[in-house]
Amino acid sequence: MSANHFLLTKWYLDCVAENGDTLILYVADLRWSGLSFHYGSVLTVLEGKVACASSVRSSPLFAVTDQFITVRQPSLKVDGTWEALRPAIRTTPFQNLNGFVDWHCLQPMSRVGLVFRGRTKISGLGYAECLTLSILPWKLPLSTLHWGRYLSAEHAIVWIDWQGQAQYRSVLCNGEEMQATSITESEIVLSDPGARLELDRGLVLRQGRLGDTVFPAISRLTDLLPRPMLSVDECKWRSRGVFHTSSGESSGWAIHEVVKWQH
């Protein structure tokens, strides 16, 4: 099967309130050799309890402008607005003859107000991105991915660290590229003296193989996926973070993950 028949567009939006209440929204559209498929899921942390729900019903895509993303997802019972507080970022972390990966971070930092299930209001800082792949994900020459975002009143930090045959590392702080000497699940050390982001990994949001955590909700797709894709292992955290610099420190919330491929 040619990778040219594959196109996945996956939206990710989140919001973490100051008290730690969290909502993460995924919406994906897949076109794959005649198959047309829509998937959405919402992961929440309310009063310290993690819950998730999913839907394969087609929902309208978001209304997107340079400043606002308006979300109406009735099947997931999410309505909200993401207002950009930092300029967008766009890059191509990987490309070869089989396809590409396009990463469009529309809002590295957002002011978010949303309503979940028609009654639960969450407001705080958030983040929004859209990832487009025209290459089969299990064909990516990766072994490990570190991804995350940290937001405080003063700083918006986004990081991507791909390890394997294809390597790509980017750490952006308030839109400026920073050099990192080390990226782990608990700390990012920057080349600037004394600059580092500490992450407490205080709450695991999701952990395990995608074949056990994500794909059981998509039975139509599970039977088509090869074992390496179902065996991809993911751990996602909501962390309290502290960003240290030579001029002081700030604290905020981070959402971050480590993903490992089994080739």
C-alpha positions as CSV (number, residue, x, y, z in Angstrom):
1,M,0.0,0.0,0.0
2,S,1.5,3.3,-1.0
3,A,2.0,6.0,1.6
4,N,0.7,8.5,-1.0
5,H,-2.8,7.1,-0.1
6,F,-2.4,8.1,3.5
7,L,-3.3,11.5,5.0
8,L,-3.9,12.1,8.7
9,T,-4.8,15.5,10.1
10,K,-4.8,15.5,13.9
11,W,-5.8,18.5,16.1
12,Y,-4.7,18.8,19.7
13,L,-6.1,21.5,22.0
14,D,-5.8,21.7,25.8
15,C,-6.5,23.9,28.8
16,V,-5.3,23.7,32.3
17,A,-7.0,25.9,35.0
18,E,-4.9,27.3,37.8
19,N,-6.5,24.7,40.2
20,G,-5.3,21.9,37.9
21,D,-8.6,21.1,36.2
22,T,-7.6,19.9,32.7
23,L,-9.3,19.3,29.4
24,I,-7.4,17.8,26.4
25,L,-9.2,17.5,23.0
26,Y,-8.1,15.4,20.1
27,V,-9.9,15.5,16.7
28,A,-8.5,13.5,13.8
29,D,-9.5,13.0,10.2
30,L,-8.0,10.1,8.2
31,R,-8.0,9.4,4.5
32,W,-6.3,6.0,3.8
33,S,-6.7,4.1,0.4
34,G,-10.4,4.8,0.1
35,L,-11.2,4.8,3.9
36,S,-12.5,8.0,5.3
37,F,-12.6,8.2,9.0
38,H,-13.2,10.7,11.8
39,Y,-12.3,10.3,15.4
40,G,-12.5,12.6,18.4
41,S,-11.6,12.1,22.1
42,V,-11.6,14.2,25.2
43,L,-9.5,13.6,28.3
44,T,-10.4,15.5,31.5
45,V,-9.1,16.0,35.0
46,L,-11.8,17.3,37.3
47,E,-11.5,17.3,41.0
48,G,-8.4,15.2,40.6
49,K,-10.1,12.4,38.7
50,V,-8.9,11.4,35.2
51,A,-11.7,10.5,32.7
52,C,-11.9,10.1,28.9
53,A,-14.5,9.7,26.3
54,S,-14.4,9.2,22.5
55,S,-16.6,9.5,19.4
56,V,-16.4,8.4,15.8
57,R,-19.3,10.7,14.8
58,S,-18.3,13.4,12.3
59,S,-18.3,16.8,13.8
60,P,-17.7,20.2,12.3
61,L,-14.1,21.3,12.2
62,F,-13.1,24.3,14.2
63,A,-13.6,27.9,13.1
64,V,-10.0,29.2,12.9
65,T,-8.7,32.8,12.5
66,D,-5.3,34.2,13.3
67,Q,-6.5,35.2,16.8
68,F,-9.2,32.7,17.7
69,I,-10.1,29.0,17.5
70,T,-13.8,28.3,18.2
71,V,-14.6,24.8,19.1
72,R,-18.1,23.2,18.8
73,Q,-17.9,19.4,19.3
74,P,-21.4,18.2,20.3
75,S,-20.5,14.5,20.1
76,L,-17.8,15.2,22.8
77,K,-19.8,17.9,24.6
78,V,-17.1,20.5,24.3
79,D,-17.7,24.1,23.5
80,G,-15.0,26.8,23.9
81,T,-12.7,29.5,22.5
82,W,-8.9,29.5,22.4
83,E,-7.5,33.0,22.0
84,A,-3.9,33.3,20.9
85,L,-1.4,35.0,23.3
86,R,1.7,34.0,21.2
87,P,2.4,33.9,17.4
88,A,1.9,30.7,15.5
89,I,4.9,28.4,14.7
90,R,5.1,26.0,11.7
91,T,7.8,23.6,10.6
92,T,8.4,20.3,8.8
93,P,10.2,18.0,11.3
94,F,10.5,15.1,8.8
95,Q,10.2,14.6,5.1
96,N,11.3,11.9,2.7
97,L,10.2,10.3,-0.6
98,N,7.3,8.6,1.2
99,G,5.8,11.6,2.7
100,F,6.1,14.4,5.3
101,V,5.1,15.5,8.8
102,D,3.8,19.1,9.1
103,W,3.7,20.6,12.6
104,H,1.6,23.7,12.9
105,C,1.5,25.1,16.4
106,L,-1.3,27.6,15.9
107,Q,-1.3,28.8,19.5
108,P,1.8,28.1,21.7
109,M,-0.1,30.0,24.4
110,S,-3.8,30.6,24.6
111,R,-6.4,32.2,26.9
112,V,-9.1,29.6,27.0
113,G,-12.7,29.5,28.2
114,L,-14.7,26.4,27.7
115,V,-17.8,24.4,28.8
116,F,-17.7,20.7,29.1
117,R,-21.0,18.6,29.2
118,G,-23.0,21.8,29.2
119,R,-22.3,22.6,32.8
120,T,-18.6,22.4,33.8
121,K,-16.6,25.6,33.1
122,I,-12.9,25.5,32.7
123,S,-10.8,28.6,32.1
124,G,-7.0,29.1,32.0
125,L,-4.0,28.9,29.8
126,G,-4.0,26.5,26.9
127,Y,-2.3,25.4,23.7
128,A,-3.4,24.3,20.2
129,E,-1.6,22.5,17.3
130,C,-2.4,20.7,14.1
131,L,-0.3,17.8,12.9
132,T,-0.5,16.5,9.4
133,L,1.1,13.3,8.2
134,S,1.2,11.9,4.7
135,I,3.5,9.0,5.7
136,L,2.3,5.9,7.6
137,P,3.1,6.6,11.3
138,W,4.7,3.1,11.8
139,K,7.0,3.9,8.9
140,L,8.6,6.9,10.7
141,P,12.2,6.1,11.5
142,L,11.7,7.0,15.2
143,S,12.5,5.2,18.4
144,T,11.4,7.8,21.0
145,L,9.5,11.0,21.0
146,H,9.5,13.6,23.8
147,W,6.9,16.3,23.4
148,G,5.4,18.8,25.7
149,R,4.3,22.3,26.5
150,Y,4.7,24.4,29.6
151,L,2.8,27.6,30.3
152,S,3.1,30.3,33.0
153,A,2.1,33.9,33.1
154,E,5.7,34.8,31.8
155,H,6.7,31.9,29.6
156,A,5.4,29.6,26.9
157,I,7.8,26.6,26.2
158,V,7.2,24.0,23.6
159,W,9.5,21.1,22.9
160,I,9.9,18.2,20.4
161,D,12.7,15.7,20.6
162,W,12.7,12.9,18.1
163,Q,15.2,10.1,18.6
164,G,16.1,7.3,16.2
165,Q,17.3,7.1,12.6
166,A,15.5,10.4,12.1
167,Q,16.5,13.0,14.7
168,Y,14.9,16.4,15.3
169,R,15.1,18.6,18.4
170,S,13.4,21.9,19.0
171,V,12.8,23.9,22.1
172,L,10.9,27.2,21.7
173,C,10.6,29.7,24.6
174,N,8.2,32.6,23.8
175,G,8.7,31.8,20.1
176,E,12.5,31.9,20.2
177,E,14.6,28.8,19.5
178,M,16.7,27.6,22.5
179,Q,19.4,25.1,22.6
180,A,18.8,22.1,24.9
181,T,21.6,20.0,26.4
182,S,19.2,17.4,27.8
183,I,15.6,16.5,27.5
184,T,14.0,13.9,29.8
185,E,10.5,13.2,31.1
186,S,11.4,15.2,34.3
187,E,13.7,18.0,33.2
188,I,14.8,20.1,30.2
189,V,18.2,21.6,30.6
190,L,19.0,24.6,28.3
191,S,22.4,25.8,27.2
192,D,21.9,29.2,28.8
193,P,23.6,29.0,32.2
194,G,21.1,28.1,34.9
195,A,18.2,27.7,32.6
196,R,16.2,24.6,33.1
197,L,12.6,23.4,33.3
198,E,11.7,21.0,36.1
199,L,8.6,18.8,35.8
200,D,7.2,16.9,38.7
201,R,5.2,14.3,36.8
202,G,2.5,14.7,39.4
203,L,-0.3,13.0,37.5
204,V,-0.3,10.3,34.9
205,L,-3.0,11.1,32.3
206,R,-2.6,8.0,30.1
207,Q,-0.1,5.2,30.1
208,G,0.3,2.0,28.0
209,R,0.3,0.6,24.5
210,L,-1.9,2.5,22.0
211,G,-3.5,-0.9,21.2
212,D,-4.8,-1.0,24.7
213,T,-5.5,2.7,25.4
214,V,-6.5,4.5,22.2
215,F,-7.4,2.1,19.4
216,P,-10.0,-0.1,21.2
217,A,-12.4,2.9,20.8
218,I,-11.8,2.7,17.0
219,S,-12.7,-0.9,16.1
220,R,-13.0,-0.1,12.4
221,L,-9.3,0.9,12.3
222,T,-7.8,-1.5,14.8
223,D,-8.0,-4.5,12.4
224,L,-6.2,-2.6,9.7
225,L,-3.2,-1.5,11.8
226,P,0.0,-3.5,12.0
227,R,1.4,-4.7,15.3
228,P,4.2,-2.1,15.5
229,M,1.5,0.7,15.6
230,L,-0.6,-1.1,18.2
231,S,2.6,-1.7,20.3
232,V,3.6,2.0,20.4
233,D,4.0,2.8,24.1
234,E,2.9,6.2,25.5
235,C,3.0,7.9,28.9
236,K,1.4,11.3,29.2
237,W,1.6,13.5,32.3
238,R,0.1,16.7,33.7
239,S,3.0,18.2,35.7
240,R,3.6,21.2,37.8
241,G,6.6,22.9,36.3
242,V,9.2,25.4,37.5
243,F,11.3,27.3,35.0
244,H,14.6,28.5,36.3
245,T,16.6,31.3,34.6
246,S,19.4,33.5,35.7
247,S,16.9,36.3,36.4
248,G,14.5,34.2,38.5
249,E,11.9,31.5,38.2
250,S,8.3,31.0,37.2
251,S,5.8,28.2,37.9
252,G,3.0,26.9,35.8
253,W,1.4,23.7,34.3
254,A,2.8,21.4,31.7
255,I,1.3,18.6,29.6
256,H,4.0,16.3,28.2
257,E,4.6,12.8,27.0
258,V,7.1,10.2,26.0
259,V,6.2,7.9,23.1
260,K,8.3,4.8,22.2
261,W,8.0,2.8,19.0
262,Q,8.5,-1.0,18.8
263,H,10.1,-1.6,15.3
